[in-house]
Amino acid sequence: MNDRPRMWFHPDADLDACAAEMYDEIEAGTEDIELIRGLIGDRHGLRILEPMCGTGRILIPLAADGHELVGMDISKAMLDRASAKIALLPGDIGQRVALIEADVTICEWPKDFDVVILGGNWAFQLPSAEAQERCIACAATSLRPGGDLFHDTDRMEGDLPENWRAPGVKEGRPWTSPDGVLFEPSSETVWCDAKGRLHRSLRRTVVTYPDGRQAVTEGIVQKHPVSAGEIRGWIEAHGFAIEWADETPGRIKYWARKE
């Protein structure tokens, strides 16, 4: 079974583009960008890698700061949207950004970077602890000695809570694209391992076009919500020293240096 999580499961490129557009609407915060800028400090012209870069919310502002960015993502629609934004950037900013379409859980990551960014709740996009730890390991191989890793994701401690395990269909947030395409998502738990914090759900989306036509898309998504101990352990096991940490309830952020 292919349990690689995606926002939508369907073969239609137009629907993928709508999903990327919806992502832009929902994920519009800048607090993490300002945090990364503060952690970078007064260093200029850094080579920065952002796996799972989406539509460029983080990498484009950093390119505007004068850094050289490489973004990776499994979704062509996300990268197409990022490319469209980059093409509109003034001056030579866009020339400092390269995009790679790739599944970061299986591909070889590029090397020789000063900073790797694992942000945007990255760990919740991956199906297992093995895939999550592999990203930490790949970040270590991608960084130069003394390079920095930025990590930011939700956390879950203990067993899966009851609301994750509860049976029944859970309705998601409906969204209508500017072209009038209505997305109505839902999910239903099909399997879970409460102790191991593994959860599989059937994700279903009813897509209604302006002319009344409908399409139904569905697929299985697996998630492994990480704990602070798991992330900290992987970071330290792969040769990083944590220099700054924010372990608030429900969220963990680290800035770690490759030793």
Buried (B, 14 or more C-beta within 10 A) or exposed (E): EEBBBBBBBBEEEBBBBBBBBBBBEEEEEEEBBEBBBEBBEEEEEBBBBBBBBBBBBBBBBBBBBEBBBBBBBBBBBBBBBBBEBBEEBEEEBBEBBBBBBBEBBEBEBBEEBBBBBBBBBBBBBBBBBEBBBBBBBBBBBBBEEEBBBBBBBEBBEEBBEEEBEEEEEEEEEEBBBEEEBBBBBBBBBEEBEBEEBBBBBBBBBBBBEEEEEEEEBBBBBBBBBBBBEBBBEBBBEBBBEBEBBEEEEEEBBBBBBBE
